[in-house]
Amino acid sequence: MKREEKDIQRALKCGDQNDINRSIDFVYRNYYGMIEKLVKENGGNVSDVDDLFQDSLETLYRNFQRGLFKAESSVKTYFYAIARNIWLGQIRKNKYTQRLDIEIIDEEMHPSESLESDENATGNHQLVARLVNEMPDGCKNILTDFYYRYLSVEAIQEKYKLASKQVAKTKKYRCLKNLIDAFKSHKPLLEPI
């Protein structure tokens, strides 16, 4: 392991403010280009690079302070993984928001079509409610807390004492995927007329 690598790990775990500042400066000088490339290759701009770098740096520092870094990879690889996960999450969120905007616009432009499908939508809502109730308690509670009680991922992490925000996101994703798979394998309660 390179000396800089050891110094960064030591400083971020338990160093004084000067050590931390030197480590952050090293990370910025040596890893900024890698994050810039990631963002620009995936549709981002300079402002996105700065925001992502800052968010990733905060997460890196927090993870070291909490003892979540296990030295199974280099700091550079770990930092890149953090940045990549945050960036992919932002991309997914933006696509979801754009899809919702398109659905709302479409519904406003074609209101009669949405009225015709109200009966089928009610049947689908009933099916989803039934499927959620049939899920194991862990998934049922996480999905209910996130989608109906509007708890944040951080709040879910704390409520269920999960190791990290990423673990909470992963659990929520897997539960939602199971629900979607179950939904796709069932016929709607009300067949379209």
C-alpha atoms as one frame of an Amber mdcrd trajectory, in Angstrom:
protein
   0.000   0.000   0.000   1.337   3.433  -0.906   2.343   5.816   1.837  -0.282
   8.387   0.762  -2.958   5.710   1.039  -1.979   4.911   4.634  -1.761   8.606
   5.516  -5.243   9.270   4.125  -6.731   6.327   5.997  -5.087   7.348   9.269
  -6.042  11.005   8.912  -9.658  10.351   8.001 -10.076   7.868  10.856  -8.489
   9.797  13.686  -6.273  12.618  12.449  -6.221  16.197  13.598  -7.708  18.936
  11.429  -4.407  19.610   9.615  -4.064  15.929   8.649  -7.673  15.831   7.500
  -7.217  18.976   5.421  -4.058  17.562   3.771  -5.912  14.324   2.992  -8.865
  16.155   1.499  -6.482  18.264  -0.571  -4.760  15.068  -1.801  -8.113  13.478
  -2.686  -9.152  16.613  -4.567  -5.899  16.926  -6.519  -5.702  13.241  -7.413
  -9.310  12.055  -7.760 -11.228  15.058  -9.115 -10.460  14.170 -12.749 -11.804
  10.649 -12.264 -15.113  12.006 -10.889 -15.286  14.630 -13.629 -14.953  11.901
 -16.259 -17.658   9.797 -14.583 -20.129  12.677 -14.549 -19.431  13.989 -18.048
 -19.635  10.509 -19.581 -23.050  10.117 -17.965 -24.706  13.363 -19.023 -23.587
  15.721 -16.274 -21.981  19.143 -16.332 -19.264  20.993 -14.372 -21.709  22.022
 -11.653 -22.738  18.385 -11.244 -19.083  17.390 -10.905 -18.530  19.863  -8.064
 -21.704  18.823  -6.253 -20.978  15.124  -6.648 -17.375  15.520  -5.538 -18.454
  17.399  -2.418 -21.184  14.855  -1.569 -18.789  11.967  -2.147 -16.086  13.560
  -0.016 -18.542  14.084   2.844 -19.669  10.453   2.579 -16.057   9.235   2.477
 -15.195  11.182   5.622 -18.370  10.083   7.427 -17.751   6.431   6.513 -14.205
   6.602   7.873 -15.405   8.237  11.077 -18.039   5.529  11.556 -15.568   2.743
  10.837 -17.387   1.608   7.678 -14.239   1.549   5.541 -12.838  -1.989   5.813
  -9.638  -1.530   3.748 -10.783  -4.176   1.266  -9.993  -1.743  -1.524  -7.927
   1.382  -1.995  -9.262   4.746  -0.888  -9.366   5.736  -4.565 -11.535   2.732
  -5.489 -13.752   3.245  -2.442 -14.157   6.956  -3.234 -15.024   6.174  -6.854
 -17.633   3.620  -5.738 -19.216   6.195  -3.425 -19.325   8.800  -6.193 -20.661
   6.322  -8.731 -23.456   5.176  -6.403 -24.477   8.743  -5.597 -24.384   9.728
  -9.283 -26.402   6.702 -10.424 -28.951   7.456  -7.701 -29.273  11.019  -8.984
 -29.687   9.784 -12.552 -32.418   7.340 -11.457 -34.147  10.054  -9.446 -34.043
  12.475 -12.384 -35.409   9.848 -14.789 -38.189   8.982 -12.335 -39.081  12.666
 -11.918 -39.085  13.166 -15.684 -41.288  10.078 -16.130 -43.747  11.403 -13.535
 -43.794  14.800 -15.255 -44.518  13.121 -18.601 -47.318  11.032 -17.056 -48.911
  14.123 -15.496 -48.679  16.067 -18.754 -50.087  13.106 -20.688 -52.986  12.789
 -18.248 -53.750  16.514 -18.545 -53.696  16.295 -22.351 -55.881  13.172 -22.519
 -58.263  13.338 -19.541 -60.960  11.146 -21.126 -58.515   8.264 -21.510 -57.594
   8.413 -17.841 -61.283   8.416 -16.837 -61.876   5.238 -18.825 -59.091   3.463
 -16.970 -60.216   4.502 -13.457 -61.942   1.168 -12.818 -58.844  -0.785 -13.835
 -56.616   1.525 -11.765 -58.785   0.882  -8.702 -58.380  -2.850  -9.254 -54.630
  -2.434  -9.578 -54.501  -0.386  -6.350 -56.410  -3.124  -4.570 -54.043  -5.753
  -5.924 -50.980  -3.774  -4.825 -52.479  -3.285  -1.341 -53.157  -7.022  -1.076
 -49.674  -7.929  -2.299 -48.053  -5.518   0.173 -50.069  -7.070   3.010 -48.889
 -10.541   1.949 -45.203  -9.513   2.034 -42.966 -10.408   4.984 -43.227  -7.813
   7.758 -39.784  -6.329   7.065 -40.574  -5.467   3.448 -44.150  -4.467   4.187
 -42.983  -2.033   6.878 -40.174  -0.523   4.806 -42.382   0.039   1.740 -45.222
   1.424   3.869 -42.866   3.774   5.690 -41.241   5.002   2.481 -44.226   5.296
   0.122 -47.137   6.023   2.468 -45.576   7.650   5.511 -42.986   9.432   3.322
 -40.059   8.570   5.608 -36.658   9.279   4.119 -34.115   6.528   3.544 -32.128
   7.976   6.458 -35.168   7.742   8.748 -35.741   4.133   7.652 -32.079   3.356
   8.328 -32.412   4.705  11.856 -35.833   3.155  12.541 -34.724  -0.359  11.570
 -31.142   0.074  12.834 -29.594  -0.689   9.451 -25.820  -0.368   9.027 -25.912
   2.430   6.450 -28.066   4.501   4.160 -26.972   2.269   1.267 -28.189  -0.833
   3.103 -31.558   0.866   3.623 -31.746   1.800  -0.081 -30.852  -1.740  -1.111
 -33.485  -3.285   1.177 -36.131  -0.869  -0.114 -35.131  -1.604  -3.715 -35.275
  -5.376  -3.215 -38.645  -5.164  -1.483 -40.015  -2.979  -4.280 -38.615  -5.339
  -6.916 -40.332  -8.286  -5.185 -43.586  -6.342  -5.136 -43.292  -5.450  -8.831
 -42.506  -9.066  -9.738 -45.505 -10.262  -7.718 -47.696  -7.637  -9.393 -46.569
  -8.657 -12.872 -47.323 -12.316 -12.173 -50.948 -11.545 -11.161 -53.827 -10.512
 -13.388 -55.530  -7.242 -12.399 -58.490  -7.689 -10.066 -60.720  -5.845 -12.548
 -60.297  -6.723 -16.183 -60.549  -3.791 -18.603 -63.977  -3.406 -20.176
